[in-house]
């Protein structure tokens, strides 16, 4: 079973499961059409297919056909669920590099390269998707049976038993480690087209990649949202230039199978004047030199050969990887890290603003200017105001989305305070030791 992306005539991106006979898999297509197609993005559907693919590989490994067993009114027992659970804990990345041929895990496990495992969180996500898929199939298969009431009760029991064996002890937060501010700043310098350590081969490529990194830094958007930019999305305001990030899902004029799209709400984000000028330079002088650049409206193009087609997600991932290889300190530089860094800078600016206003309030109160102090208090940015600001800048539909960034900033502030306390304490201890040594 392989997962293949398709573009329909109306532009819809539809990942499909193709079985070993080259045919579209009926049950996964039916399930995802009913449960996800109406409001699910292509990337969401593809992720679900990859999780269900694990079940298909388990079936190939064990010689089982779960849906055939459902037709015989045989449902999963504890031992089968535990077997699927163990299998969901294996990494299958190596298999995706191969063809349609199924590799038996029993043979791989005995080979010199043992199977690597995935995180508990990933194992949980796989089991959740498989349980939901199997429940859907079981109910569809059994709904017209004369004893459908009894069968539905048994399906309920099967699903409950499956849930009971989900991995325990899951982490509530992301375990991803992101580069410190100083490292990310240095990464930005290396990514500049004029830096001697920039690893790319020619000026045009260096300049395009530099623009991509700078847009991530100044807007905090995702790489896919940068790749979705069109020429018309550059707002030509000489005083306050901006980039418009629009939702264009399933655009039939976008030739990319894996279409880069906007994950959040639409937004308009101001950029520095010098960055606007550099984007204009790319549009006027570099982009037109590629053959197919006039065949589509997307801002950033592939520089491979003389292509000029719309740049894809894989190319963006490759350029980040190549930059990370320049210095081992870049190991923890993540694409998501730019969004985190963007939000931390928002927090820092708000803290700086509020600190300056509070200083003015104290000064006014000390001088007895109580009315002025009262008016100044209106300029304090509250937590609610900060959430509204983040919603607008990040394109969030709900305020809850900002909580992760607020909590991260609170942790960072607490760590700074704790570090300062430890340093102060160390200085006191050092002073005591020095005094004792001097006395002796």
C-alpha positions in Angstrom: 0.0 0.0 0.0 1.3 3.4 -0.9 -0.1 6.9 -0.5 -0.4 9.0 -3.6 -1.5 12.6 -4.0 -4.0 13.5 -6.8 -5.3 16.9 -8.1 -8.9 16.8 -9.3 -10.1 19.1 -12.1 -11.6 21.6 -9.6 -8.2 21.8 -7.8 -9.0 19.6 -4.8 -6.0 17.8 -3.4 -6.9 14.3 -2.6 -4.4 11.8 -1.2 -5.4 8.2 -1.9 -4.3 4.8 -0.8 -3.2 2.5 -3.6 -3.0 -1.2 -2.9 -0.5 -3.7 -4.2 -2.6 -4.2 -7.4 -2.4 -0.5 -8.3 -6.1 0.0 -7.3 -7.5 2.7 -5.0 -8.2 1.2 -1.6 -12.0 1.2 -1.1 -12.3 1.3 2.7 -9.8 4.0 3.4 -11.3 6.1 0.6 -14.8 5.7 2.0 -13.7 6.4 5.6 -11.8 9.6 4.8 -14.5 10.8 2.4 -17.1 10.5 5.1 -15.1 11.6 8.1 -12.6 14.2 6.7 -13.3 15.3 3.2 -15.9 18.0 4.0 -13.5 20.1 6.1 -10.2 18.2 6.2 -7.1 19.6 4.6 -5.1 17.4 2.2 -2.2 17.3 4.7 -4.6 16.0 7.4 -6.0 13.3 5.2 -2.5 12.2 4.1 -1.4 11.9 7.8 -4.4 9.7 8.5 -3.5 7.5 5.5 0.0 7.1 6.8 -1.3 5.9 10.2 -3.7 3.5 8.6 -0.8 2.3 6.4 0.8 0.9 9.5 -2.3 -1.3 10.1 -2.0 -2.6 6.5 1.7 -3.4 7.0 0.8 -5.2 10.2 -1.8 -7.3 8.3 0.9 -8.1 5.6 3.3 -9.1 8.4 0.8 -11.3 10.3 -1.2 -12.6 7.3 -4.4 -11.3 8.8 -7.3 -9.5 7.1 -9.2 -7.6 9.8 -12.1 -6.5 7.6 -12.6 -10.0 6.4 -12.8 -11.1 10.0 -15.4 -8.4 10.7 -17.5 -9.8 7.9 -17.4 -13.1 9.8 -18.4 -11.2 12.9 -15.0 -11.8 14.5 -13.7 -8.7 16.3 -10.3 -7.8 17.8 -9.3 -9.5 21.1 -6.7 -8.4 23.6 -3.8 -10.3 22.0 -4.5 -8.8 18.6 -4.7 -5.3 20.0 -1.4 -5.8 21.9 0.2 -7.0 18.7 -1.0 -3.9 16.8 0.2 -1.7 19.6 3.7 -3.2 19.4 3.8 -2.7 15.7 2.6 0.9 16.0 5.7 1.5 18.1 8.0 0.7 15.2 9.5 3.2 12.8 8.7 2.4 9.2 10.6 5.3 7.5 13.0 2.9 5.8 10.1 1.2 4.1 8.8 4.4 2.6 12.1 4.7 0.7 11.5 1.4 -1.0 9.0 0.5 -3.7 5.6 -1.1 -3.2 7.3 -4.3 -2.0 6.4 -5.2 1.6 9.3 -5.9 3.9 8.5 -8.4 6.6 9.3 -7.0 10.0 10.4 -10.4 11.3 13.2 -10.4 8.7 14.2 -6.8 9.4 14.3 -7.3 13.1 16.8 -10.2 12.6 19.0 -8.1 10.3 22.1 -6.2 11.4 20.0 -2.9 11.6 17.3 -3.5 14.3 14.0 -1.6 14.1 14.0 1.8 15.6 11.1 2.9 17.7 8.8 6.0 17.6 7.8 8.1 20.6 4.8 7.2 22.8 3.0 10.2 21.4 3.4 9.0 17.8 2.5 5.5 18.8 -0.7 6.9 20.5 -1.6 8.9 17.4 -1.3 5.8 15.2 -3.4 3.7 17.5 -6.1 6.4 17.8 -6.3 6.6 14.0 -6.4 2.9 13.6 -9.1 2.4 16.2 -11.3 5.1 14.6 -10.8 3.6 11.2 -11.6 0.0 12.4 -14.7 1.2 14.3 -16.0 2.9 11.1 -15.4 -0.1 9.0 -16.9 -2.5 11.5 -20.1 -0.5 11.8 -20.5 -0.1 8.1 -19.9 -3.9 7.5 -22.4 -4.9 10.2 -25.1 -2.3 10.0 -27.4 -4.4 7.8 -26.9 -7.7 9.7 -30.0 -9.1 11.3 -28.2 -9.0 14.7 -26.8 -5.5 14.2 -27.8 -4.4 17.7 -25.7 -7.1 19.3 -22.8 -6.5 16.9 -22.8 -2.8 17.7 -22.4 -3.7 21.4 -19.5 -5.9 20.6 -17.9 -3.2 18.4 -18.3 -0.8 21.4 -16.5 -3.3 23.6 -13.7 -3.8 21.0 -13.1 0.0 20.7 -13.1 0.4 24.5 -10.6 -2.4 24.8 -8.4 -0.8 22.1 -8.6 2.6 24.0 -7.6 0.8 27.2 -4.3 -0.2 25.6 -3.3 3.2 24.3 0.2 4.1 25.5 0.3 5.7 29.0 2.5 8.4 30.4 2.2 10.8 27.4 4.0 14.1 27.5 1.5 17.1 27.6 3.9 19.4 25.8 6.2 19.2 22.9 9.6 17.7 23.5 11.2 19.5 20.6 14.3 21.5 21.6 14.7 24.9 19.9 17.8 26.9 19.4 18.7 29.7 21.8 18.3 33.3 20.6 22.0 33.8 20.1 22.3 30.7 17.9 19.2 31.7 15.8 20.7 35.1 15.3 23.9 33.6 14.0 21.9 31.3 11.8 20.3 34.4 10.2 23.7 35.9 9.6 25.0 32.7 7.9 21.8 32.7 5.7 22.6 36.2 4.4 23.6 36.1 0.8 26.9 37.9 1.5 28.1 35.7 4.4 31.2 33.7 3.6 29.8 30.5 5.2 26.6 30.6 3.1 26.6 27.1 1.6 24.7 27.8 -1.6 26.3 27.9 -5.0 25.3 31.1 -6.7 24.1 34.6 -5.9 20.5 34.1 -7.2 20.0 31.0 -5.0 21.6 32.6 -2.0 19.4 35.7 -2.4 16.1 33.7 -2.7 17.0 31.6 0.3 17.9 34.7 2.3 14.5 36.2 1.5 12.7 33.1 2.6 14.5 33.0 6.0 14.0 36.8 6.5 10.2 36.5 5.9 10.1 33.7 8.5 11.9 35.9 10.9 9.8 39.1 10.4 6.4 37.5 10.1 6.5 34.3 12.2 4.6 32.4 9.6 5.1 28.8 8.5 7.3 27.8 5.5 4.2 26.6 3.6 2.6 30.0 4.1 5.6 31.7 2.6 5.6 29.4 -0.4 1.9 30.2 -0.9 2.6 33.9 -1.5 1.7 35.2 -4.9 3.1 38.3 -6.6 -0.1 40.1 -5.9 0.4 39.5 -2.1 3.1 42.1 -1.8 1.4 45.3 -0.6 3.1 48.3 -2.3 2.8 50.8 0.5 6.0 52.9 0.5 5.4 53.9 4.2 4.2 50.6 5.5 4.9 47.7 3.1 3.2 44.4 4.0 2.7 40.8 2.9 -0.9 39.5 2.6 -1.3 35.8 3.6 -4.5 34.4 2.0 -6.3 31.1 2.1 -6.3 29.5 -1.3 -6.8 25.8 -0.5 -7.3 23.5 -3.5 -6.4 26.2 -6.0 -6.7 24.6 -9.4 -4.1 26.9 -10.8 -1.4 25.7 -8.4 0.4 22.8 -10.1 2.0 21.5 -6.9 0.5 18.2 -5.7 1.4 19.0 -2.1 0.0 22.5 -2.2 1.5 24.9 0.4 -1.4 26.6 2.1 -2.3 28.9 5.0 -3.0 27.0 8.2 -4.4 30.0 10.1 -6.8 32.8 9.3 -5.9 35.3 6.7 -3.6 38.1 7.9 -1.7 41.2 6.7 1.8 41.5 8.2 4.0 44.6 8.0 7.6 44.1 6.9 10.7 46.4 7.0 11.1 48.7 4.0 14.5 47.2 3.2 13.0 43.7 3.0 10.3 45.0 0.7 13.0 46.5 -1.5 14.9 43.1 -1.6 11.7 41.2 -2.5 11.1 43.8 -5.3 14.6 43.2 -6.5 14.0 39.4 -6.6 10.7 39.9 -8.5 12.2 42.3 -11.1 15.7 40.9 -11.7 16.0 37.3 -10.5 12.6 35.6 -10.8 12.1 36.5 -14.6 15.4 34.8 -15.5 13.8 31.3 -15.0 11.9 29.7 -17.9 8.6 28.9 -16.3 8.3 31.8 -13.9 5.7 33.5 -16.1 3.5 30.4 -16.2 2.3 30.9 -12.6 1.8 33.7 -10.1 3.7 32.3 -7.1 6.4 34.6 -5.7 9.2 32.1 -5.1 10.3 29.7 -7.8 12.5 26.6 -8.1 16.1 27.5 -9.1 16.9 23.9 -10.0 18.3 24.0 -13.6 16.4 26.7 -15.3 13.0 25.5 -14.0 11.1 28.4 -12.5 8.2 26.3 -11.4 6.6 27.2 -8.1 8.9 26.2 -5.2 7.7 23.2 -3.2 7.9 22.3 0.5 10.7 19.7 0.0 12.9 22.4 -1.4 12.3 24.6 1.6 13.1 21.8 4.0 16.3 21.0 2.0 17.6 24.6 2.3 17.1 24.6 6.0 18.9 21.3 6.3 21.8 22.6 4.2 22.2 25.7 6.4 22.1 23.6 9.6 25.0 21.5 8.3 27.2 24.6 8.3 27.6 24.6 12.1 26.9 21.9 14.6 25.4 24.5 16.9 22.5 24.8 14.4 21.3 21.3 15.3 18.3 22.6 17.2 17.3 25.2 14.6 13.8 24.2 13.6 11.4 25.8 11.1 8.8 26.1 13.8 11.5 27.9 15.9 11.1 31.1 13.9 7.4 31.3 14.9 8.4 30.8 18.5 11.1 33.4 18.3 8.7 35.8 16.6 6.3 35.4 19.5 9.0 35.8 22.1 10.0 39.1 20.6 6.4 40.2 20.9 6.5 39.3 24.6 9.7 41.1 25.1 8.4 44.3 23.4 5.2 44.2 25.4 7.2 43.8 28.7 9.5 46.6 27.6 6.4 48.8 26.8 4.7 48.0 30.1 7.8 48.5 32.1 8.3 52.0 30.6 4.7 52.9 31.3 4.9 51.7 34.9 8.0 53.8 35.4 6.1 56.9 34.2 3.1 56.1 36.4 5.4 55.8 39.5 7.1 59.1 38.6 3.7 60.9 38.1 2.4 59.5 41.4 5.5 60.6 43.3 5.0 64.1 41.9 1.3 64.1 42.9 0.0 64.0 39.3 -2.7 61.5 40.0 -4.9 62.3 37.0 -1.9 61.8 34.7 -1.1 58.5 36.4 -4.7 57.4 36.0 -4.5 58.1 32.2 -1.2 56.4 31.9 -2.6 53.2 33.3 -4.8 53.0 30.2 -1.7 52.4 28.1 -0.7 49.3 30.0 -1.1 46.3 27.6 -3.2 43.7 29.6 -3.0 39.9 29.0 -6.3 40.1 27.1 -4.8 42.8 24.9 -1.7 40.7 24.3 -3.8 37.7 23.3 -5.8 39.9 20.9 -2.5 41.1 19.4 -1.2 37.6 19.0 -4.4 36.4 17.4 -4.1 39.2 14.8 -0.4 38.7 14.1 -0.5 34.8 14.1 -3.9 34.5 12.4 -5.4 32.5 15.2 -9.1 32.0 15.3 -9.2 31.5 19.1 -7.4 33.1 21.9 -6.5 29.7 23.4 -3.9 29.3 20.6 -1.8 32.1 22.2 -1.6 30.4 25.6 1.3 28.2 24.5 3.4 31.3 23.7 2.4 33.1 26.9 3.4 30.0 29.0 6.7 29.7 27.1 7.5 33.3 27.8 6.5 32.9 31.5 8.8 29.9 31.8 11.6 31.8 30.1 11.1 34.8 32.5 11.0 32.5 35.5 14.2 30.8 34.4 16.0 34.1 34.0 14.9 35.1 37.5 16.0 31.8 39.0 19.4 32.0 37.2 19.9 35.6 38.5 19.1 34.3 42.1 21.6 31.5 41.8 24.3 33.9 40.4 23.6 36.3 43.3 23.7 33.5 45.8 27.0 32.3 44.3 28.5 35.8 44.6 27.5 35.9 48.3 29.1 32.4 49.0 32.2 33.5 47.1 32.4 36.6 49.2 32.2 34.6 52.4 34.9 32.2 51.3 37.2 35.0 50.2 36.7 36.7 53.6 37.5 33.5 55.5 40.6 32.9 53.3 41.7 36.5 54.0 41.2 36.1 57.7 43.3 32.9 57.8 
